Amino acid sequence: MSEKRFKRPSVANGDGLILYCNQYSYYCLKVLQALNEKGIRFTKYEIDVTNDEHFSEWFLELNPRAELPVLQNGSLVVPGSCRILEYLEENFPKNKSLRMPPEANKLVFAFRQTIESLPIGVITIGSFLHSQHVGSPKFPFVLPVRQSILAREETLAERLRTYASDYPAFAEVLLKKADFHERKRTIIASEEYFCKLLTALDEFLTGVEQYLGTIDLQHGWLCGTDSFTIVDIGLGTLLHRLYVLGLEERFWGDQKRPLVGRYFTKICQRESFQNVLPSKVSILRTVWINTPPVYKAGLAAVSSVLLSSTLLKR
């Protein structure tokens, strides 16, 4: 268990919207892009998940489930990406709407449901465990970081039980999470199950590819108009996660699904998407923190090259 103790940050006592998040969280990225698209002012507080800040007493008081993201607006607390996105639409009607139009193709509504039901955590950790099915992972999910994350996954249930003992008021939830994590680890360890997930993603993206062929992809988005909606944020975030995990070659590389590839390129060029991606400096810092000493000499050389390229582009 981390020895670092966290206190309630002063920002939590402030006015206005506060988003508690982690920049590498799949679910947090969706909310960050939505806030950016809608032009809503907010304060971002980065949760130190490496040192278990989300299991600290102050955060458990905010969200007893210890999950990200969490949106705070004064005394109101809204947990979970789906609930936050709905809250933003209902409470900021004067800002740009990201709602899908009722007349949109039923397939697009089905796409959104599928995306929201995907076990992203299982896919992510599964790609670390069953790397023979993965191409070239991108920063920050390079080998040393993957090994560090897997090591922390192995001790998570034990840490949760320790936190349950430390914080009795939240013991019931934390102990349930510990039990659930142990069951999930058994599932994730199965190569057969991971391959089934990849096959299911293949089938889903084939459906997306076929649908993209029916719309004007050059000028429009998934709903078939020039309106960028919540389903675009969902699909874009999914494709980005598959990309950084090194799964893009399987799903749309080598012209396998060229329209999906074009769509991903288009998403990557969108300003709101660019604005929420971690900077190179931030990525390198994260990689460095999570890299065992034996790897750090080689990483230092790579970091020097990347930082030089960043400075040259300023």
Protein Blocks (a to p, Z undefined) as FASTA:
>chain_A
ZZbdcdddfklmmgcjdddddfkbmklmmmmmmmmmnopacddddddfknommmgmklmm
mmmnopacdddehjaccehjklmmmmmmmmmmmbccfbdcfkbcfklmmmmmmmmmpcfk
lmmmmmmmmmmlpccdcdfkbfklmmmmmmmmmmmmmmmmmmmmmmmmlmmmmmmmmmmm
mmmmmmmmpmklmmmmmmmmmmmmmmmmmmmmmpcfklmcfkopabdcfklmmmmmmmmm
mmmnopmmmmmgghlammlmmmmmmmmmpmklmmmpccfklmmmmmmmmpcfklmmmmmm
mmmmmmmmmmmmZZ
